[in-house]
Amino acid sequence: MKKRTELELLKNLKEKRKDIDLIDQKLLSPISQRLCITLEIGEIKEEMGEKIYDPEREKEVLGKLKLKNKGPLEAKELKKIFGTIMEICRKSQN
């Protein structure tokens, strides 16, 4: 197998970083949409007199995501990422 030159490696690195930037931009919109929906849910819960934090619902959400996850993201990282997203959404409802 032929080794790539420094120039080829730098070009490839630049392309991969461009790919990451595009993915990050695509992720931003659904995360923002999720936050908007959770704000609406917070209003509904407030009108109903319910607490914002629902640990059972969060377990349910994480469980569904774990079932859908085909890797290479490990379960603990998935829980960390989505746990953080849910925490931010929850805090924004206060």
C-alpha positions as CSV (number, residue, x, y, z in Angstrom):
1,M,0.0,0.0,0.0
2,K,1.4,3.4,-1.1
3,K,1.9,6.0,1.6
4,R,0.2,9.3,1.0
5,T,2.2,12.4,0.8
6,E,2.0,15.2,3.3
7,L,0.2,17.3,0.7
8,E,-2.3,14.5,0.1
9,L,-2.9,14.1,3.8
10,L,-3.4,17.8,4.4
11,K,-5.9,18.0,1.5
12,N,-7.8,15.0,2.9
13,L,-7.8,16.5,6.3
14,K,-9.2,19.8,4.9
15,E,-11.9,17.9,3.1
16,K,-12.9,15.9,6.2
17,R,-13.1,19.1,8.2
18,K,-15.3,20.6,5.6
19,D,-17.6,17.5,5.9
20,I,-17.7,17.9,9.7
21,D,-18.6,21.6,9.3
22,L,-21.5,20.7,7.0
23,I,-22.8,18.0,9.4
24,D,-22.5,20.5,12.3
25,Q,-24.6,23.0,10.4
26,K,-27.2,20.3,9.6
27,L,-27.3,19.2,13.3
28,L,-28.0,22.8,14.5
29,S,-31.4,23.1,12.9
30,P,-33.0,19.9,14.4
31,I,-31.5,20.7,17.8
32,S,-33.0,24.2,17.7
33,Q,-36.4,22.7,16.6
34,R,-36.2,20.3,19.5
35,L,-35.7,23.2,21.9
36,C,-38.6,25.1,20.5
37,I,-40.9,22.1,20.9
38,T,-39.7,21.5,24.5
39,L,-40.5,25.2,25.3
40,E,-44.0,24.5,24.1
41,I,-44.1,21.4,26.2
42,G,-43.0,23.4,29.2
43,E,-45.9,25.8,28.7
44,I,-48.3,22.9,28.5
45,K,-46.9,21.3,31.6
46,E,-47.1,24.6,33.5
47,E,-50.8,25.0,32.5
48,M,-51.4,21.5,33.7
49,G,-49.5,22.1,36.9
50,E,-47.0,19.3,36.1
51,K,-43.3,19.3,36.9
52,I,-40.9,20.0,34.1
53,Y,-38.5,17.1,34.9
54,D,-39.9,13.7,34.1
55,P,-37.2,11.1,34.6
56,E,-39.3,8.3,33.3
57,R,-39.9,10.2,30.0
58,E,-36.1,10.8,29.7
59,K,-35.4,7.1,30.3
60,E,-38.0,6.3,27.6
61,V,-36.3,8.7,25.1
62,L,-32.9,7.3,25.8
63,G,-34.1,3.7,25.6
64,K,-35.6,4.3,22.1
65,L,-32.4,6.0,21.0
66,K,-30.3,3.1,22.2
67,L,-32.4,0.7,20.2
68,K,-32.0,2.7,17.1
69,N,-28.3,3.2,17.5
70,K,-26.3,1.0,15.2
71,G,-22.9,2.5,16.1
72,P,-20.1,3.4,16.1
73,L,-21.5,5.7,18.8
74,E,-21.3,3.7,22.1
75,A,-24.3,3.7,24.4
76,K,-22.5,5.7,27.1
77,E,-21.7,8.4,24.6
78,L,-25.2,8.4,23.2
79,K,-26.5,8.8,26.8
80,K,-24.0,11.7,27.4
81,I,-24.9,13.6,24.2
82,F,-28.7,13.2,24.5
83,G,-28.6,13.6,28.3
84,T,-26.9,17.0,27.7
85,I,-29.4,18.0,25.1
86,M,-32.3,17.1,27.3
87,E,-30.8,18.9,30.3
88,I,-30.4,22.1,28.2
89,C,-34.0,21.8,27.0
90,R,-35.2,21.2,30.5
91,K,-33.4,24.2,31.9
92,S,-34.7,26.4,29.2
93,Q,-38.3,25.6,30.3
94,N,-37.8,27.3,33.6
